């Protein structure tokens, strides 16, 4: 299943791992939950309660790929790299 199809699911959770200053300077994706990358390990129990699929994004897709791999190592199954902020916004706005 591609990202566009995943985004259409009512249960999808968008997780933005950018830093707070990036949110201020670049904008926020409507409906996304913001947890900076460095805070992810301390928020695992909260993240486990999120609806799936879980799509993670950042500014360019590099940090989100690291977080996807980390979460998979922690036992998460339905986790995807949404790439960068601009790309995820384009996908959301295309349907």
PDB file of N, CA, C and O in Angstrom:
ATOM      1  N   UNK A   1       0.855  -1.180   0.000  1.00  0.00           N
ATOM      2  CA  UNK A   1       0.000   0.000   0.000  1.00  0.00           C
ATOM      3  C   UNK A   1       0.896   1.237   0.000  1.00  0.00           C
ATOM      4  O   UNK A   1       1.858   1.307   0.765  1.00  0.00           O
ATOM      5  N   UNK A   2       0.583   2.215  -0.858  1.00  0.00           N
ATOM      6  CA  UNK A   2       1.410   3.420  -0.906  1.00  0.00           C
ATOM      7  C   UNK A   2       0.910   4.458   0.103  1.00  0.00           C
ATOM      8  O   UNK A   2      -0.152   4.298   0.705  1.00  0.00           O
ATOM      9  N   UNK A   3       1.691   5.516   0.272  1.00  0.00           N
ATOM     10  CA  UNK A   3       1.364   6.527   1.284  1.00  0.00           C
ATOM     11  C   UNK A   3       0.023   7.193   1.032  1.00  0.00           C
ATOM     12  O   UNK A   3      -0.725   7.448   1.976  1.00  0.00           O
ATOM     13  N   UNK A   4      -0.290   7.475  -0.202  1.00  0.00           N
ATOM     14  CA  UNK A   4      -1.561   8.130  -0.510  1.00  0.00           C
ATOM     15  C   UNK A   4      -2.736   7.265  -0.055  1.00  0.00           C
ATOM     16  O   UNK A   4      -3.707   7.778   0.502  1.00  0.00           O
ATOM     17  N   UNK A   5      -2.647   5.957  -0.290  1.00  0.00           N
ATOM     18  CA  UNK A   5      -3.703   5.045   0.165  1.00  0.00           C
ATOM     19  C   UNK A   5      -3.752   4.972   1.688  1.00  0.00           C
ATOM     20  O   UNK A   5      -4.832   4.931   2.277  1.00  0.00           O
ATOM     21  N   UNK A   6      -2.582   4.956   2.322  1.00  0.00           N
ATOM     22  CA  UNK A   6      -2.538   4.921   3.787  1.00  0.00           C
ATOM     23  C   UNK A   6      -3.167   6.166   4.392  1.00  0.00           C
ATOM     24  O   UNK A   6      -3.872   6.088   5.398  1.00  0.00           O
ATOM     25  N   UNK A   7      -2.909   7.319   3.772  1.00  0.00           N
ATOM     26  CA  UNK A   7      -3.437   8.577   4.296  1.00  0.00           C
ATOM     27  C   UNK A   7      -4.960   8.642   4.237  1.00  0.00           C
ATOM     28  O   UNK A   7      -5.574   9.407   4.981  1.00  0.00           O
ATOM     29  N   UNK A   8      -5.562   7.868   3.381  1.00  0.00           N
ATOM     30  CA  UNK A   8      -7.018   7.863   3.247  1.00  0.00           C
ATOM     31  C   UNK A   8      -7.697   7.067   4.356  1.00  0.00           C
ATOM     32  O   UNK A   8      -8.905   7.191   4.557  1.00  0.00           O
ATOM     33  N   UNK A   9      -6.930   6.249   5.077  1.00  0.00           N
ATOM     34  CA  UNK A   9      -7.511   5.451   6.152  1.00  0.00           C
ATOM     35  C   UNK A   9      -7.917   6.351   7.317  1.00  0.00           C
ATOM     36  O   UNK A   9      -7.186   7.269   7.689  1.00  0.00           O
ATOM     37  N   UNK A  10      -9.064   6.083   7.875  1.00  0.00           N
ATOM     38  CA  UNK A  10      -9.547   6.913   8.977  1.00  0.00           C
ATOM     39  C   UNK A  10      -8.729   6.708  10.247  1.00  0.00           C
ATOM     40  O   UNK A  10      -8.717   7.571  11.125  1.00  0.00           O
ATOM     41  N   UNK A  11      -8.052   5.581  10.346  1.00  0.00           N
ATOM     42  CA  UNK A  11      -7.310   5.289  11.570  1.00  0.00           C
ATOM     43  C   UNK A  11      -5.865   5.774  11.537  1.00  0.00           C
ATOM     44  O   UNK A  11      -5.147   5.611  12.522  1.00  0.00           O
ATOM     45  N   UNK A  12      -5.423   6.364  10.434  1.00  0.00           N
ATOM     46  CA  UNK A  12      -4.025   6.765  10.287  1.00  0.00           C
ATOM     47  C   UNK A  12      -3.633   7.812  11.328  1.00  0.00           C
ATOM     48  O   UNK A  12      -4.420   8.694  11.672  1.00  0.00           O
ATOM     49  N   UNK A  13      -2.396   7.694  11.821  1.00  0.00           N
ATOM     50  CA  UNK A  13      -1.823   8.704  12.709  1.00  0.00           C
ATOM     51  C   UNK A  13      -0.593   9.275  12.027  1.00  0.00           C
ATOM     52  O   UNK A  13       0.286   8.537  11.582  1.00  0.00           O
ATOM     53  N   UNK A  14      -0.539  10.594  11.951  1.00  0.00           N
ATOM     54  CA  UNK A  14       0.629  11.296  11.417  1.00  0.00           C
ATOM     55  C   UNK A  14       1.473  11.761  12.590  1.00  0.00           C
ATOM     56  O   UNK A  14       0.979  12.432  13.496  1.00  0.00           O
ATOM     57  N   UNK A  15       2.746  11.400  12.567  1.00  0.00           N
ATOM     58  CA  UNK A  15       3.661  11.779  13.641  1.00  0.00           C
ATOM     59  C   UNK A  15       4.780  12.623  13.063  1.00  0.00           C
ATOM     60  O   UNK A  15       5.570  12.152  12.246  1.00  0.00           O
ATOM     61  N   UNK A  16       4.840  13.862  13.489  1.00  0.00           N
ATOM     62  CA  UNK A  16       5.832  14.838  13.040  1.00  0.00           C
ATOM     63  C   UNK A  16       6.984  14.840  14.045  1.00  0.00           C
ATOM     64  O   UNK A  16       6.789  15.174  15.213  1.00  0.00           O
ATOM     65  N   UNK A  17       8.188  14.466  13.592  1.00  0.00           N
ATOM     66  CA  UNK A  17       9.328  14.379  14.506  1.00  0.00           C
ATOM     67  C   UNK A  17      10.275  15.579  14.374  1.00  0.00           C
ATOM     68  O   UNK A  17      11.419  15.524  14.826  1.00  0.00           O
ATOM     69  N   UNK A  18       9.792  16.661  13.753  1.00  0.00           N
ATOM     70  CA  UNK A  18      10.604  17.876  13.668  1.00  0.00           C
ATOM     71  C   UNK A  18      10.655  18.571  15.027  1.00  0.00           C
ATOM     72  O   UNK A  18       9.835  18.313  15.908  1.00  0.00           O
ATOM     73  N   UNK A  19      11.630  19.452  15.173  1.00  0.00           N
ATOM     74  CA  UNK A  19      11.786  20.230  16.402  1.00  0.00           C
ATOM     75  C   UNK A  19      10.761  21.366  16.436  1.00  0.00           C
ATOM     76  O   UNK A  19      10.213  21.751  15.404  1.00  0.00           O
ATOM     77  N   UNK A  20      10.514  21.892  17.631  1.00  0.00           N
ATOM     78  CA  UNK A  20       9.513  22.941  17.816  1.00  0.00           C
ATOM     79  C   UNK A  20       9.784  24.167  16.935  1.00  0.00           C
ATOM     80  O   UNK A  20       8.846  24.740  16.381  1.00  0.00           O
ATOM     81  N   UNK A  21      11.052  24.576  16.797  1.00  0.00           N
ATOM     82  CA  UNK A  21      11.349  25.744  15.968  1.00  0.00           C
ATOM     83  C   UNK A  21      11.048  25.475  14.494  1.00  0.00           C
ATOM     84  O   UNK A  21      10.701  26.401  13.761  1.00  0.00           O
ATOM     85  N   UNK A  22      11.172  24.232  14.052  1.00  0.00           N
ATOM     86  CA  UNK A  22      10.824  23.890  12.677  1.00  0.00           C
ATOM     87  C   UNK A  22       9.315  24.024  12.455  1.00  0.00           C
ATOM     88  O   UNK A  22       8.877  24.488  11.402  1.00  0.00           O
ATOM     89  N   UNK A  23       8.541  23.624  13.430  1.00  0.00           N
ATOM     90  CA  UNK A  23       7.089  23.773  13.338  1.00  0.00           C
ATOM     91  C   UNK A  23       6.706  25.236  13.224  1.00  0.00           C
ATOM     92  O   UNK A  23       5.835  25.603  12.436  1.00  0.00           O
ATOM     93  N   UNK A  24       7.362  26.063  14.014  1.00  0.00           N
ATOM     94  CA  UNK A  24       7.076  27.496  13.995  1.00  0.00           C
ATOM     95  C   UNK A  24       7.468  28.103  12.649  1.00  0.00           C
ATOM     96  O   UNK A  24       6.708  28.884  12.078  1.00  0.00           O
ATOM     97  N   UNK A  25       8.640  27.750  12.144  1.00  0.00           N
ATOM     98  CA  UNK A  25       9.154  28.347  10.915  1.00  0.00           C
ATOM     99  C   UNK A  25       8.552  27.768   9.640  1.00  0.00           C
ATOM    100  O   UNK A  25       8.398  28.486   8.652  1.00  0.00           O
ATOM    101  N   UNK A  26       8.209  26.483   9.649  1.00  0.00           N
ATOM    102  CA  UNK A  26       7.769  25.817   8.417  1.00  0.00           C
ATOM    103  C   UNK A  26       6.285  25.515   8.372  1.00  0.00           C
ATOM    104  O   UNK A  26       5.724  25.328   7.292  1.00  0.00           O
ATOM    105  N   UNK A  27       5.649  25.467   9.511  1.00  0.00           N
ATOM    106  CA  UNK A  27       4.231  25.168   9.546  1.00  0.00           C
ATOM    107  C   UNK A  27       3.934  23.788  10.091  1.00  0.00           C
ATOM    108  O   UNK A  27       4.830  22.967  10.290  1.00  0.00           O
ATOM    109  N   UNK A  28       2.670  23.556  10.325  1.00  0.00           N
ATOM    110  CA  UNK A  28       2.183  22.336  10.956  1.00  0.00           C
ATOM    111  C   UNK A  28       1.266  21.606   9.977  1.00  0.00           C
ATOM    112  O   UNK A  28       0.533  22.245   9.221  1.00  0.00           O
ATOM    113  N   UNK A  29       1.300  20.305   9.985  1.00  0.00           N
ATOM    114  CA  UNK A  29       0.382  19.498   9.187  1.00  0.00           C
ATOM    115  C   UNK A  29      -0.881  19.286  10.015  1.00  0.00           C
ATOM    116  O   UNK A  29      -0.809  18.764  11.128  1.00  0.00           O
ATOM    117  N   UNK A  30      -2.035  19.684   9.487  1.00  0.00           N
ATOM    118  CA  UNK A  30      -3.276  19.519  10.246  1.00  0.00           C
ATOM    119  C   UNK A  30      -3.481  18.064  10.679  1.00  0.00           C
ATOM    120  O   UNK A  30      -3.376  17.134   9.879  1.00  0.00           O
ATOM    121  N   UNK A  31      -3.775  17.901  11.961  1.00  0.00           N
ATOM    122  CA  UNK A  31      -4.050  16.585  12.500  1.00  0.00           C
ATOM    123  C   UNK A  31      -2.823  15.799  12.933  1.00  0.00           C
ATOM    124  O   UNK A  31      -2.954  14.740  13.546  1.00  0.00           O
ATOM    125  N   UNK A  32      -1.631  16.301  12.624  1.00  0.00           N
ATOM    126  CA  UNK A  32      -0.406  15.576  12.988  1.00  0.00           C
ATOM    127  C   UNK A  32      -0.089  15.780  14.463  1.00  0.00           C
ATOM    128  O   UNK A  32      -0.375  16.828  15.042  1.00  0.00           O
ATOM    129  N   UNK A  33       0.501  14.766  15.045  1.00  0.00           N
ATOM    130  CA  UNK A  33       0.974  14.820  16.424  1.00  0.00           C
ATOM    131  C   UNK A  33       2.462  15.139  16.368  1.00  0.00           C
ATOM    132  O   UNK A  33       3.202  14.535  15.592  1.00  0.00           O
ATOM    133  N   UNK A  34       2.891  16.070  17.174  1.00  0.00           N
ATOM    134  CA  UNK A  34       4.291  16.486  17.175  1.00  0.00           C
ATOM    135  C   UNK A  34       5.028  15.918  18.392  1.00  0.00           C
ATOM    136  O   UNK A  34       4.696  16.214  19.540  1.00  0.00           O
ATOM    137  N   UNK A  35       6.031  15.099  18.103  1.00  0.00           N
ATOM    138  CA  UNK A  35       6.948  14.611  19.134  1.00  0.00           C
ATOM    139  C   UNK A  35       8.348  14.699  18.527  1.00  0.00           C
ATOM    140  O   UNK A  35       8.679  13.919  17.635  1.00  0.00           O
ATOM    141  N   UNK A  36       9.171  15.631  18.996  1.00  0.00           N
ATOM    142  CA  UNK A  36      10.521  15.751  18.434  1.00  0.00           C
ATOM    143  C   UNK A  36      11.290  14.431  18.506  1.00  0.00           C
ATOM    144  O   UNK A  36      11.111  13.637  19.430  1.00  0.00           O
ATOM    145  N   UNK A  37      12.136  14.222  17.523  1.00  0.00           N
ATOM    146  CA  UNK A  37      12.885  12.972  17.386  1.00  0.00           C
ATOM    147  C   UNK A  37      13.547  12.531  18.690  1.00  0.00           C
ATOM    148  O   UNK A  37      13.451  11.363  19.066  1.00  0.00           O
ATOM    149  N   UNK A  38      14.206  13.438  19.370  1.00  0.00           N
ATOM    150  CA  UNK A  38      14.937  13.081  20.589  1.00  0.00           C
ATOM    151  C   UNK A  38      14.028  12.680  21.745  1.00  0.00           C
ATOM    152  O   UNK A  38      14.484  12.074  22.715  1.00  0.00           O
ATOM    153  N   UNK A  39      12.736  13.017  21.645  1.00  0.00           N
ATOM    154  CA  UNK A  39      11.783  12.672  22.700  1.00  0.00           C
ATOM    155  C   UNK A  39      11.093  11.331  22.463  1.00  0.00           C
ATOM    156  O   UNK A  39      10.400  10.829  23.347  1.00  0.00           O
ATOM    157  N   UNK A  40      11.273  10.755  21.292  1.00  0.00           N
ATOM    158  CA  UNK A  40      10.577   9.509  20.945  1.00  0.00           C
ATOM    159  C   UNK A  40      10.826   8.397  21.961  1.00  0.00           C
ATOM    160  O   UNK A  40       9.861   7.780  22.411  1.00  0.00           O
ATOM    161  N   UNK A  41      12.081   8.107  22.350  1.00  0.00           N
ATOM    162  CA  UNK A  41      12.291   6.996  23.298  1.00  0.00           C
ATOM    163  C   UNK A  41      11.510   7.137  24.605  1.00  0.00           C
ATOM    164  O   UNK A  41      11.033   6.144  25.156  1.00  0.00           O
ATOM    165  N   UNK A  42      11.380   8.361  25.098  1.00  0.00           N
ATOM    166  CA  UNK A  42      10.663   8.556  26.357  1.00  0.00           C
ATOM    167  C   UNK A  42       9.143   8.566  26.179  1.00  0.00           C
ATOM    168  O   UNK A  42       8.403   8.584  27.163  1.00  0.00           O
ATOM    169  N   UNK A  43       8.680   8.555  24.932  1.00  0.00           N
ATOM    170  CA  UNK A  43       7.242   8.614  24.650  1.00  0.00           C
ATOM    171  C   UNK A  43       6.694   7.314  24.051  1.00  0.00           C
ATOM    172  O   UNK A  43       5.569   7.292  23.551  1.00  0.00           O
ATOM    173  N   UNK A  44       7.478   6.236  24.099  1.00  0.00           N
ATOM    174  CA  UNK A  44       7.078   4.981  23.460  1.00  0.00           C
ATOM    175  C   UNK A  44       5.721   4.463  23.924  1.00  0.00           C
ATOM    176  O   UNK A  44       4.927   4.001  23.105  1.00  0.00           O
ATOM    177  N   UNK A  45       5.447   4.530  25.206  1.00  0.00           N
ATOM    178  CA  UNK A  45       4.172   3.998  25.705  1.00  0.00           C
ATOM    179  C   UNK A  45       2.997   4.812  25.178  1.00  0.00           C
ATOM    180  O   UNK A  45       1.929   4.258  24.921  1.00  0.00           O
ATOM    181  N   UNK A  46       3.178   6.096  25.016  1.00  0.00           N
ATOM    182  CA  UNK A  46       2.125   6.941  24.436  1.00  0.00           C
ATOM    183  C   UNK A  46       1.959   6.596  22.959  1.00  0.00           C
ATOM    184  O   UNK A  46       0.836   6.452  22.478  1.00  0.00           O
ATOM    185  N   UNK A  47       3.066   6.463  22.244  1.00  0.00           N
ATOM    186  CA  UNK A  47       3.026   6.166  20.811  1.00  0.00           C
ATOM    187  C   UNK A  47       2.372   4.812  20.564  1.00  0.00           C
ATOM    188  O   UNK A  47       1.689   4.635  19.555  1.00  0.00           O
ATOM    189  N   UNK A  48       2.566   3.861  21.460  1.00  0.00           N
ATOM    190  CA  UNK A  48       1.946   2.533  21.307  1.00  0.00           C
ATOM    191  C   UNK A  48       0.417   2.609  21.298  1.00  0.00           C
ATOM    192  O   UNK A  48      -0.244   1.711  20.778  1.00  0.00           O
ATOM    193  N   UNK A  49      -0.138   3.664  21.866  1.00  0.00           N
ATOM    194  CA  UNK A  49      -1.592   3.835  21.926  1.00  0.00           C
ATOM    195  C   UNK A  49      -2.158   4.513  20.685  1.00  0.00           C
ATOM    196  O   UNK A  49      -3.376   4.557  20.517  1.00  0.00           O
ATOM    197  N   UNK A  50      -1.304   5.040  19.813  1.00  0.00           N
ATOM    198  CA  UNK A  50      -1.767   5.720  18.606  1.00  0.00           C
ATOM    199  C   UNK A  50      -2.409   4.725  17.652  1.00  0.00           C
ATOM    200  O   UNK A  50      -2.025   3.557  17.604  1.00  0.00           O
ATOM    201  N   UNK A  51      -3.380   5.195  16.902  1.00  0.00           N
ATOM    202  CA  UNK A  51      -3.989   4.389  15.849  1.00  0.00           C
ATOM    203  C   UNK A  51      -2.968   4.115  14.760  1.00  0.00           C
ATOM    204  O   UNK A  51      -2.042   4.897  14.546  1.00  0.00           O
ATOM    205  N   UNK A  52      -3.149   2.991  14.073  1.00  0.00           N
ATOM    206  CA  UNK A  52      -2.272   2.655  12.969  1.00  0.00           C
ATOM    207  C   UNK A  52      -3.082   2.590  11.679  1.00  0.00           C
ATOM    208  O   UNK A  52      -4.290   2.358  11.718  1.00  0.00           O
ATOM    209  N   UNK A  53      -2.441   2.788  10.557  1.00  0.00           N
ATOM    210  CA  UNK A  53      -1.009   2.909  10.360  1.00  0.00           C
ATOM    211  C   UNK A  53      -0.456   4.209  10.940  1.00  0.00           C
ATOM    212  O   UNK A  53      -1.167   5.204  11.079  1.00  0.00           O
ATOM    213  N   UNK A  54       0.817   4.168  11.270  1.00  0.00           N
ATOM    214  CA  UNK A  54       1.536   5.308  11.820  1.00  0.00           C
ATOM    215  C   UNK A  54       2.502   5.804  10.741  1.00  0.00           C
ATOM    216  O   UNK A  54       3.420   5.091  10.336  1.00  0.00           O
ATOM    217  N   UNK A  55       2.278   7.028  10.287  1.00  0.00           N
ATOM    218  CA  UNK A  55       3.133   7.623   9.264  1.00  0.00           C
ATOM    219  C   UNK A  55       3.961   8.717   9.913  1.00  0.00           C
ATOM    220  O   UNK A  55       3.428   9.663  10.493  1.00  0.00           O
ATOM    221  N   UNK A  56       5.273   8.569   9.804  1.00  0.00           N
ATOM    222  CA  UNK A  56       6.197   9.483  10.456  1.00  0.00           C
ATOM    223  C   UNK A  56       6.858  10.356   9.405  1.00  0.00           C
ATOM    224  O   UNK A  56       7.260   9.873   8.346  1.00  0.00           O
ATOM    225  N   UNK A  57       6.968  11.649   9.705  1.00  0.00           N
ATOM    226  CA  UNK A  57       7.629  12.560   8.776  1.00  0.00           C
ATOM    227  C   UNK A  57       8.450  13.589   9.527  1.00  0.00           C
ATOM    228  O   UNK A  57       8.270  13.785  10.728  1.00  0.00           O
ATOM    229  N   UNK A  58       9.358  14.248   8.807  1.00  0.00           N
ATOM    230  CA  UNK A  58      10.208  15.302   9.363  1.00  0.00           C
ATOM    231  C   UNK A  58      10.387  16.364   8.276  1.00  0.00           C
ATOM    232  O   UNK A  58       9.473  16.573   7.478  1.00  0.00           O
ATOM    233  N   UNK A  59      11.508  17.021   8.224  1.00  0.00           N
ATOM    234  CA  UNK A  59      11.736  18.034   7.193  1.00  0.00           C
ATOM    235  C   UNK A  59      12.080  17.392   5.852  1.00  0.00           C
ATOM    236  O   UNK A  59      11.562  17.801   4.812  1.00  0.00           O
ATOM    237  N   UNK A  60      12.954  16.387   5.877  1.00  0.00           N
ATOM    238  CA  UNK A  60      13.431  15.813   4.617  1.00  0.00           C
ATOM    239  C   UNK A  60      13.183  14.316   4.469  1.00  0.00           C
ATOM    240  O   UNK A  60      13.277  13.789   3.361  1.00  0.00           O
ATOM    241  N   UNK A  61      12.872  13.631   5.545  1.00  0.00           N
ATOM    242  CA  UNK A  61      12.661  12.188   5.502  1.00  0.00           C
ATOM    243  C   UNK A  61      13.788  11.385   6.129  1.00  0.00           C
ATOM    244  O   UNK A  61      13.659  10.174   6.303  1.00  0.00           O
ATOM    245  N   UNK A  62      14.881  12.036   6.469  1.00  0.00           N
ATOM    246  CA  UNK A  62      16.028  11.322   7.051  1.00  0.00           C
ATOM    247  C   UNK A  62      15.755  10.944   8.503  1.00  0.00           C
ATOM    248  O   UNK A  62      15.926   9.786   8.888  1.00  0.00           O
ATOM    249  N   UNK A  63      15.336  11.907   9.304  1.00  0.00           N
ATOM    250  CA  UNK A  63      15.035  11.603  10.714  1.00  0.00           C
ATOM    251  C   UNK A  63      13.853  10.644  10.830  1.00  0.00           C
ATOM    252  O   UNK A  63      13.849   9.745  11.671  1.00  0.00           O
ATOM    253  N   UNK A  64      12.857  10.848   9.977  1.00  0.00           N
ATOM    254  CA  UNK A  64      11.688   9.969  10.055  1.00  0.00           C
ATOM    255  C   UNK A  64      12.060   8.534   9.710  1.00  0.00           C
ATOM    256  O   UNK A  64      11.505   7.604  10.295  1.00  0.00           O
ATOM    257  N   UNK A  65      12.986   8.328   8.774  1.00  0.00           N
ATOM    258  CA  UNK A  65      13.443   6.971   8.459  1.00  0.00           C
ATOM    259  C   UNK A  65      14.135   6.344   9.669  1.00  0.00           C
ATOM    260  O   UNK A  65      13.943   5.163   9.959  1.00  0.00           O
ATOM    261  N   UNK A  66      14.936   7.137  10.368  1.00  0.00           N
ATOM    262  CA  UNK A  66      15.599   6.632  11.580  1.00  0.00           C
ATOM    263  C   UNK A  66      14.563   6.239  12.637  1.00  0.00           C
ATOM    264  O   UNK A  66      14.712   5.213  13.299  1.00  0.00           O
ATOM    265  N   UNK A  67      13.529   7.043  12.792  1.00  0.00           N
ATOM    266  CA  UNK A  67      12.498   6.758  13.788  1.00  0.00           C
ATOM    267  C   UNK A  67      11.685   5.530  13.379  1.00  0.00           C
ATOM    268  O   UNK A  67      11.340   4.713  14.233  1.00  0.00           O
ATOM    269  N   UNK A  68      11.379   5.386  12.107  1.00  0.00           N
ATOM    270  CA  UNK A  68      10.675   4.188  11.635  1.00  0.00           C
ATOM    271  C   UNK A  68      11.482   2.948  11.999  1.00  0.00           C
ATOM    272  O   UNK A  68      10.936   1.988  12.544  1.00  0.00           O
ATOM    273  N   UNK A  69      12.766   2.963  11.703  1.00  0.00           N
ATOM    274  CA  UNK A  69      13.626   1.809  12.030  1.00  0.00           C
ATOM    275  C   UNK A  69      13.680   1.563  13.533  1.00  0.00           C
ATOM    276  O   UNK A  69      13.620   0.417  13.978  1.00  0.00           O
ATOM    277  N   UNK A  70      13.792   2.630  14.313  1.00  0.00           N
ATOM    278  CA  UNK A  70      13.821   2.509  15.770  1.00  0.00           C
ATOM    279  C   UNK A  70      12.528   1.871  16.280  1.00  0.00           C
ATOM    280  O   UNK A  70      12.562   0.943  17.089  1.00  0.00           O
ATOM    281  N   UNK A  71      11.387   2.379  15.799  1.00  0.00           N
ATOM    282  CA  UNK A  71      10.109   1.851  16.269  1.00  0.00           C
ATOM    283  C   UNK A  71       9.918   0.392  15.856  1.00  0.00           C
ATOM    284  O   UNK A  71       9.380  -0.406  16.625  1.00  0.00           O
ATOM    285  N   UNK A  72      10.351   0.047  14.662  1.00  0.00           N
ATOM    286  CA  UNK A  72      10.260  -1.355  14.240  1.00  0.00           C
ATOM    287  C   UNK A  72      11.106  -2.241  15.150  1.00  0.00           C
ATOM    288  O   UNK A  72      10.699  -3.352  15.491  1.00  0.00           O
ATOM    289  N   UNK A  73      12.280  -1.752  15.542  1.00  0.00           N
ATOM    290  CA  UNK A  73      13.118  -2.498  16.485  1.00  0.00           C
ATOM    291  C   UNK A  73      12.469  -2.621  17.855  1.00  0.00           C
ATOM    292  O   UNK A  73      12.787  -3.533  18.618  1.00  0.00           O
ATOM    293  N   UNK A  74      11.562  -1.705  18.166  1.00  0.00           N
ATOM    294  CA  UNK A  74      10.838  -1.727  19.443  1.00  0.00           C
ATOM    295  C   UNK A  74       9.536  -2.513  19.343  1.00  0.00           C
ATOM    296  O   UNK A  74       8.751  -2.541  20.291  1.00  0.00           O
ATOM    297  N   UNK A  75       9.304  -3.154  18.196  1.00  0.00           N
ATOM    298  CA  UNK A  75       8.143  -4.011  18.057  1.00  0.00           C
ATOM    299  C   UNK A  75       6.960  -3.441  17.305  1.00  0.00           C
ATOM    300  O   UNK A  75       5.942  -4.119  17.171  1.00  0.00           O
ATOM    301  N   UNK A  76       7.056  -2.221  16.813  1.00  0.00           N
ATOM    302  CA  UNK A  76       5.965  -1.628  16.046  1.00  0.00           C
ATOM    303  C   UNK A  76       5.894  -2.305  14.678  1.00  0.00           C
ATOM    304  O   UNK A  76       6.926  -2.633  14.093  1.00  0.00           O
ATOM    305  N   UNK A  77       4.686  -2.513  14.172  1.00  0.00           N
ATOM    306  CA  UNK A  77       4.501  -3.223  12.912  1.00  0.00           C
ATOM    307  C   UNK A  77       4.041  -2.322  11.765  1.00  0.00           C
ATOM    308  O   UNK A  77       4.625  -2.363  10.683  1.00  0.00           O
ATOM    309  N   UNK A  78       3.036  -1.536  11.977  1.00  0.00           N
ATOM    310  CA  UNK A  78       2.374  -0.774  10.916  1.00  0.00           C
ATOM    311  C   UNK A  78       2.889   0.672  10.898  1.00  0.00           C
ATOM    312  O   UNK A  78       2.133   1.617  11.121  1.00  0.00           O
ATOM    313  N   UNK A  79       4.205   0.822  10.625  1.00  0.00           N
ATOM    314  CA  UNK A  79       4.893   2.110  10.708  1.00  0.00           C
ATOM    315  C   UNK A  79       5.543   2.415   9.361  1.00  0.00           C
ATOM    316  O   UNK A  79       6.183   1.550   8.763  1.00  0.00           O
ATOM    317  N   UNK A  80       5.373   3.654   8.886  1.00  0.00           N
ATOM    318  CA  UNK A  80       5.859   4.027   7.552  1.00  0.00           C
ATOM    319  C   UNK A  80       6.564   5.374   7.586  1.00  0.00           C
ATOM    320  O   UNK A  80       6.231   6.244   8.390  1.00  0.00           O
ATOM    321  N   UNK A  81       7.543   5.533   6.700  1.00  0.00           N
ATOM    322  CA  UNK A  81       8.220   6.823   6.535  1.00  0.00           C
ATOM    323  C   UNK A  81       7.422   7.655   5.542  1.00  0.00           C
ATOM    324  O   UNK A  81       7.285   7.299   4.371  1.00  0.00           O
ATOM    325  N   UNK A  82       6.899   8.770   6.036  1.00  0.00           N
ATOM    326  CA  UNK A  82       6.150   9.684   5.177  1.00  0.00           C
ATOM    327  C   UNK A  82       7.040  10.661   4.446  1.00  0.00           C
ATOM    328  O   UNK A  82       6.567  11.424   3.604  1.00  0.00           O
ATOM    329  N   UNK A  83       8.333  10.646   4.760  1.00  0.00           N
ATOM    330  CA  UNK A  83       9.259  11.545   4.075  1.00  0.00           C
ATOM    331  C   UNK A  83       9.275  12.925   4.696  1.00  0.00           C
ATOM    332  O   UNK A  83       9.207  13.084   5.915  1.00  0.00           O
ATOM    333  N   UNK A  84       9.367  13.916   3.833  1.00  0.00           N
ATOM    334  CA  UNK A  84       9.487  15.293   4.277  1.00  0.00           C
ATOM    335  C   UNK A  84       8.155  16.001   4.450  1.00  0.00           C
ATOM    336  O   UNK A  84       7.125  15.564   3.936  1.00  0.00           O
ATOM    337  N   UNK A  85       8.197  17.086   5.173  1.00  0.00           N
ATOM    338  CA  UNK A  85       7.034  17.918   5.476  1.00  0.00           C
ATOM    339  C   UNK A  85       6.313  18.360   4.209  1.00  0.00           C
ATOM    340  O   UNK A  85       5.088  18.260   4.130  1.00  0.00           O
ATOM    341  N   UNK A  86       7.050  18.845   3.225  1.00  0.00           N
ATOM    342  CA  UNK A  86       6.426  19.325   1.986  1.00  0.00           C
ATOM    343  C   UNK A  86       5.735  18.195   1.238  1.00  0.00           C
ATOM    344  O   UNK A  86       4.634  18.371   0.716  1.00  0.00           O
ATOM    345  N   UNK A  87       6.382  17.034   1.185  1.00  0.00           N
ATOM    346  CA  UNK A  87       5.810  15.896   0.471  1.00  0.00           C
ATOM    347  C   UNK A  87       4.527  15.390   1.135  1.00  0.00           C
ATOM    348  O   UNK A  87       3.552  15.071   0.454  1.00  0.00           O
ATOM    349  N   UNK A  88       4.534  15.322   2.449  1.00  0.00           N
ATOM    350  CA  UNK A  88       3.348  14.817   3.147  1.00  0.00           C
ATOM    351  C   UNK A  88       2.197  15.808   2.988  1.00  0.00           C
ATOM    352  O   UNK A  88       1.043  15.404   2.840  1.00  0.00           O
ATOM    353  N   UNK A  89       2.508  17.096   3.019  1.00  0.00           N
ATOM    354  CA  UNK A  89       1.473  18.111   2.793  1.00  0.00           C
ATOM    355  C   UNK A  89       0.878  17.996   1.400  1.00  0.00           C
ATOM    356  O   UNK A  89      -0.338  18.096   1.236  1.00  0.00           O
ATOM    357  N   UNK A  90       1.716  17.788   0.398  1.00  0.00           N
ATOM    358  CA  UNK A  90       1.234  17.628  -0.974  1.00  0.00           C
ATOM    359  C   UNK A  90       0.315  16.418  -1.089  1.00  0.00           C
ATOM    360  O   UNK A  90      -0.738  16.492  -1.723  1.00  0.00           O
ATOM    361  N   UNK A  91       0.714  15.301  -0.474  1.00  0.00           N
ATOM    362  CA  UNK A  91      -0.120  14.106  -0.509  1.00  0.00           C
ATOM    363  C   UNK A  91      -1.471  14.350   0.160  1.00  0.00           C
ATOM    364  O   UNK A  91      -2.509  13.945  -0.364  1.00  0.00           O
ATOM    365  N   UNK A  92      -1.455  15.000   1.298  1.00  0.00           N
ATOM    366  CA  UNK A  92      -2.707  15.268   2.027  1.00  0.00           C
ATOM    367  C   UNK A  92      -3.618  16.172   1.201  1.00  0.00           C
ATOM    368  O   UNK A  92      -4.830  15.967   1.151  1.00  0.00           O
ATOM    369  N   UNK A  93      -3.028  17.164   0.562  1.00  0.00           N
ATOM    370  CA  UNK A  93      -3.817  18.121  -0.209  1.00  0.00           C
ATOM    371  C   UNK A  93      -4.240  17.602  -1.577  1.00  0.00           C
ATOM    372  O   UNK A  93      -5.018  18.255  -2.271  1.00  0.00           O
ATOM    373  N   UNK A  94      -3.735  16.429  -1.973  1.00  0.00           N
ATOM    374  CA  UNK A  94      -4.057  15.913  -3.308  1.00  0.00           C
ATOM    375  C   UNK A  94      -5.327  15.066  -3.333  1.00  0.00           C
ATOM    376  O   UNK A  94      -5.744  14.615  -4.401  1.00  0.00           O
ATOM    377  N   UNK A  95      -5.941  14.848  -2.189  1.00  0.00           N
ATOM    378  CA  UNK A  95      -7.201  14.094  -2.209  1.00  0.00           C
ATOM    379  C   UNK A  95      -8.280  14.824  -1.475  1.00  0.00           C
ATOM    380  O   UNK A  95      -9.408  14.337  -1.391  1.00  0.00           O
TER     381      UNK A  95
END
